[in-house]
Amino acid sequence: MADPMRIRAALAGDETTVRILMSHVMEPGTRRDAAGALIPAHFIKEVEATHNGKVVLSSLFTGSVAQNPFLSFKFKGAAKGDKVTVKWTDSKGDSRTDEASIA
């Protein structure tokens, strides 16, 4: 299982800024190892963030995203102490879900 995501969510005025650092190898499937064999693709495909059960971000990634991707987005309608839940699913079917409280 992958390391936990580092999620920070902060309310400023009526807008919440969410910053996420995801730990993942993000192998595109186009590189070769020292022996010349193709390294299989293994990357995050889908990311979804929810607040109070409502989807506030839905994103599709490809193999061209860098290792340990960072993602930042904003949304409205949250309050301090609310939870933001982030889930990713990768090309091998593995997934990770973490949450953070809004500060």
N, C-alpha and C positions, 0 to 999 in steps of 0.2 A: 504494500500500500504506500502511496505517496505521502510525503511530509505534509503537515497541515498548511493550509493557505494562511498567509498573513493578511488579515482584513482590517482596515481602519475605516470607520464611518463617522463623519463629523457633520453636525448641523450648523449652518450659518444662515441666519435669517429664515427663509422658508425653503432653502435648498440644502439637500444632503449630498455631500461628496463622499464617494466610496472609492477606496484604493485597495487593490488586490494584488498580491504577489503569489503566483502559483508555482509550486515546485514540480517541474516536469522536464524530461529529457528533450522533448520536442524534436524527435528524429524525423526528417522529411522523407526518407526512403530513397534518396537519390545519391547519397554518399557511399563510398566504398571503404572497407577496412584495409589494413596493411597488406593483406593477402589478395586484395582485389575483389573480394566478395561484396555484394550489395548489402548494406545494412538495412534491415526491414524498417518500414515506416512505423512510427509510434509517436503520435502527437495528439494534443487536445483537439477535439472536433467541435464540441458544443459547450457553451458556458451560459448558465442561467442564474440570475439573481432575483430574489423575491423579497418583498417587504409586506408583512401581514398577509401572506398568501397571494399577493398580487405580483405578477411578473413586472419588474422594473427594468430588466435588461435581458435580452436574448441575443446571443452572438454565435456565429459559426466561424471556426478557425480552420486554417489549412496548415500543411507542413512547412510553410514559409515563415511561420511565427518563431521568433527566437526562443532558445532554451530559457526556462523559468520566466514565463511571460508576466509582464506587469500590465494591469488594466485599471483605468480610472474612468468613472462616470458620475453623473449627477442626476438627482431626481427630486421631485417635490412631494409633500404630503406626509412627511415623517415627523416624529417627535423624539426628543432625547429619551434614551432607554429602550426604544423599539429595537427589534432584531432585524438584521439583514442576513439572509441565507444565500450562499453562493454554492452552486454545484457545477462541476465539470465532468464530461465524459470523453474518454479518449478513443483512438482508433482501434484499440484492442478490447474495448468494452469495459475497461476499468473506469471507476468513477470516484469522486471525492466530494463530500459536502461539509462545509464549515459555516459558522455564523459568527456575527459580531454584534455588539450593542452599539447603538448610535450615541456618540458623545456630544 
